[in-house]
Amino acid sequence: MSVRPATATATATPSAPSARRAPAPAAADGGVCRPGPLAVLGRDVTVPLATGGEIGYAALDYAASAPALQRVWDDVAAYAPYYGSVHRGAGYLSQLSTDLFESSRAAVRTFLDCREDDQLLFTRSTTDSLNLLASALPAGCRVFVFETEHHASLLPWRGAQLTVLDAPRTPDGAVRALERALADRDPHGPALVCVTGASNVTGELWPVRELAAAAHAHGARIVLDAAQLAPHHPVSLRETGADWVALSGHKLYAPFGSGVLAGRADWLRAAEPYLAGGGASRTVARRPEGGGTGGLDVEWHTTEARHEAGSPNVIGAYAIASACRALTEAGFPGLVAREQRLVAEVRAGLADIPQVRVLSLFGDDAPRVGVLSFTVDGWNSSHVAAALSAEYGIGVRDGLFCAHPLVRTLLGAGRGEAAECGAPEPAPGGSAPLNAVRVSFGAGTPDEHIARFLAAVRELVRDGARLRYRTEGDRCVPDRG
């Protein structure tokens, strides 16, 4: 279905109806909507099995990149013929694209419940968003993070005074640890706390409101890494009290390499532009000096454009906005309720396998989104993941999940080299395993994929892999020799 261009003026906000909308929630049961899985790309893909034949692919690696919603893909396809330059053209399609870009910003602002004076910047990813914020820190700023953060939240703060806090073992412990750390700092200098909303390793929810209150009570600000939270739960800047929030489109069912940084404008307005170039500047003039040389006088924008130099990724921004609308229209409460049922099934199924240990900071009963990591006694985790793929058509992830300090803390492991694929991990009481397996799912996951995953893990643990495996490069692969 094509976009129908506006007929009155070239600056009318475009509409991009999709050929296939997200399904409406099913009939209410006890007042709670119970929708089925949302339609996503790849749901009909089949993959070859190393044991012969093909099977429908079970994508259970949502925490890395969630499949795009069909609704998002249809919206983007409907807009594509009308693509034009943004903020730079007098032509109809350029103005149409500009309006689409800015209306996408407004839609994401609504999704994140931004405050009236918040800015919302489009970036490449959560990593890009947090690096942008790091570049905007005032001089002398101290940054506080827990060792439990994803590398996107741990590593950008190289120009600041960084304090890394130990992994807490309870939500209350996290708040108390932050309060102690903030109480020891100079109360007159700027400070920033960076914390995840949901762990990309354990899926556990963090006490964001309480941490924000603690930060503000000690004169600090807080940025929320919502990369894993936003696809699974509503995120409100107003309700959490966070000063900024960062997220990635590719985890929010929207492809194309876009992200968002939203929040307070003052540090962003005062900072040098993240990138210097067209779009970030209001005016540029040559400043002549003697001898025929000279410099430049530049006036930078104070709006979001200050940090959005270059031609923006309008398709990526529109994809994020489409995903935000689709999740909202599908009914987030019903999506959350369905996902929590799947989480309960996975936890119960893994708990029935004595050799499996699910990783957790806050305890087995801690609330979490659809992200769980585990180890299997006697198995190299890379071997488990390879066998799930090659023999069952199930895609999970193994390793340290770009959260090396956290995973090593949870495993009790040091910095040892990964074991050769197929080599058994130590038995309980021996050395700790060196990595883990992660299964993650969300709004597009069919019940059958969860059931197949649990059955496959049970069968592997009981009967062993049907094939032999070897290490090739840094991956575990079937040995066809």
Secondary structure, 3 states (H helix, E strand, C coil): CCCCCCCCCCCCCCCCCCCCCCCCCCCCECCECCCCCCCECCCCCEEECCCCCEEECEECECCCCCCCEHHHHHHHHHHHHHCCCCCCCCCHHHHHHHHHHHHHHHHHHHHCCCCCCCEEEEECCHHHHHHHHHHCCCCCCEEEEECCCCHHHHCCCCCCEEEEECCCCCHHHHHHHHHHHHHCCCCCCCEEEEEECECCCCCEECCHHHHHHHHHHCCCEEEEECCCCCCCCCCCHHHHCCCEEEEEHHHCCCCCCCEEEEECCHHHHHCCCCCCCCCCEEEEEEEECHHHCEEEEEEECCCHHHHCCCCCCHHHHHHHHHHHHHHHHHCHHHHHHHHHHHHHHHHHHHHCCCCEEECCCCCCCCCECCEEEEEECCCCHHHHHHHHHHHHCEECEEECCCCHHHHHHHHCCCCCCCCCCCCCCCCCCCCCCCCEEEEECCCCCCHHHHHHHHHHHHHHHHHCCCCCEEEECCEEEECCC
